[in-house]
Structure formats: structure tokens, C-alpha cells
Amino acid sequence: MAKKIKPTTREHISLALELYNRIPQGRKVTAQMLQEDLKQSGIKRDIRTIQRNLDLIVNYFNVDKDTRDKPFGYSRNIQSKLIFGPRENIILGLAESYLHAVLPQELSTIINSAFNQIQILSLSRMSQLSIKSKVFTDLIQVSKEYQVNINTLFENICFSLIHQRLISIENHHSIIHRNIKPLGIIILNSELYLIYKNHKIEQIQLNNIKLINISSFTFKYPNNFNINEYRKNIKVLDNNSQL
């Protein structure tokens, strides 16, 4: 009979971190759901091992265990720290590198601030400087001058998108579109485009927006709009036109 190999301390910690990273905030998961999730990633453990590790996580991390009904549910507290392993850190590094490559240089400070906050909220011991030295995005960045303050313009568009506010925009040909519904932003050929709905769904380069005003009125986001499907059906006309 083959002797059963006892897991090492490193393996115990690794499994606990894998489980912790899969416990969401704001909703609950069960031990069975986590077991299946691990299995999909090639990590096979019996349900008792999963449950024992979850009990340890509840004791030492900001994780709640709902015992009112079976199977028990596990969820992270809103204020709990994020734990990033090597995989997550490299993905974040690539994401930051990509955004610096495709977005206007004027937005670099915002990008840095966003990723700095992610690092602050995490328990990762890997420094951003160390990660940046190990990733690179090889894209051709087209340097362009925006005729308006791109930071203010971008902030207003983001605000209207998140809070679903109607906006009015004026382009550099003094054409005004009033009370339109912002639906999304896409990056196409290193250009930023605002997708919006007026009488129909249209697009405009951010570089072609002269002025934007945010209304106090909100709108209901169309349930039948899918930005991925929409992207498949659009073509670039020229650098300053709508798509």
C-alpha cells in the first residue's frame, strides 16, 4: 500500500490563499462551489480539506461564515484586504503597461493613481517597481494633441457612464448633440471613442469632442445593448469622423 504523502506547510498556505482569492465580496459561495472552482484550475481536494481550510480562513481573515442554512456560505468583508499572487501581479502589471501604451499621456497620472490604490488595498509584498521591470507592452503609441483638457473631458465621460447621466456634447464643427445617452468607451486603433445613443447608437472620437455638459437627469441603460457585439459591426471612416 502506497504511503500517503503529507502536504507541506507551503502547500497548506498555498491552498488557503487560493481559496481566499475565490471568496467574493457582497455575495456568498459554498465549500462545494469553491471545490469545483479549484478543480477547474487543476487543484483537486476533498470537501473535508476545503472545509477545514475555510474554517482557518474565517478565523484569521476578514471572512464571514453564514451558518443559518446548509450548505454554509462564505463571503469577504467589504474592508478586507486583497491577496495577489504572482499570477495576479503580472496580470496587473500587463494591464498597467497596456493602458499607458494606448491611452493619452495626459492620463498617465490617473493610471498610476488607480494602480497605486490597488497596491494599497492588497497584501502583496511585490513592489510595483519590481513588476514594471518584468512586463512590457509593445504597441505603437500615436502621440496627438488634444484641443481640450483630456483629463477633464475623460472625467466627465466616466462620471456620466457610471452614474448613467444624460449629456450634451459639441464637436469641433460646432455640431451639438443634446441629451444623449453615453453607453461606453472603446479603444480602437489606439483611439478612444465614446459610444452613445441619440436617435440611434453612434460613436465619436474623444479627440473630436470640444465640450461636454452633464445633465442632472439619469437614463435607463438599454438592456439589449452589448458593446462587444456592437464593436464587431463598426468600421473606421477617418480620424475625425464619427464611426
HELIX and SHEET records of a PDB file:
HELIX    1   1 THR A    9  ARG A   22  1                                  14    
HELIX    2   2 ALA A   31  GLN A   40  1                                  10    
HELIX    3   3 ILE A   47  TYR A   60  1                                  14    
HELIX    4   4 PRO A   86  VAL A  102  1                                  17    
HELIX    5   5 GLN A  105  LEU A  107  5                                   3    
HELIX    6   6 SER A  108  ILE A  120  1                                  13    
HELIX    7   7 GLN A  128  LYS A  132  1                                   5    
HELIX    8   8 ILE A  150  HIS A  163  1                                  14    
HELIX    9   9 LEU A  206  ASN A  208  5                                   3    
HELIX   10  10 ILE A  227  LYS A  232  1                                   6    
SHEET    1   A 2 VAL A  63  ASP A  66  0                                        
SHEET    2   A 2 GLY A  73  ARG A  76 -1                                        
SHEET    1   B 5 ILE A 201  GLN A 205  0                                        
SHEET    2   B 5 GLU A 191  LYS A 197 -1                                        
SHEET    3   B 5 ILE A 176  LEU A 188 -1                                        
SHEET    4   B 5 ARG A 165  ASN A 171 -1                                        
SHEET    5   B 5 ILE A 209  THR A 218 -1                                        
END                                                                             
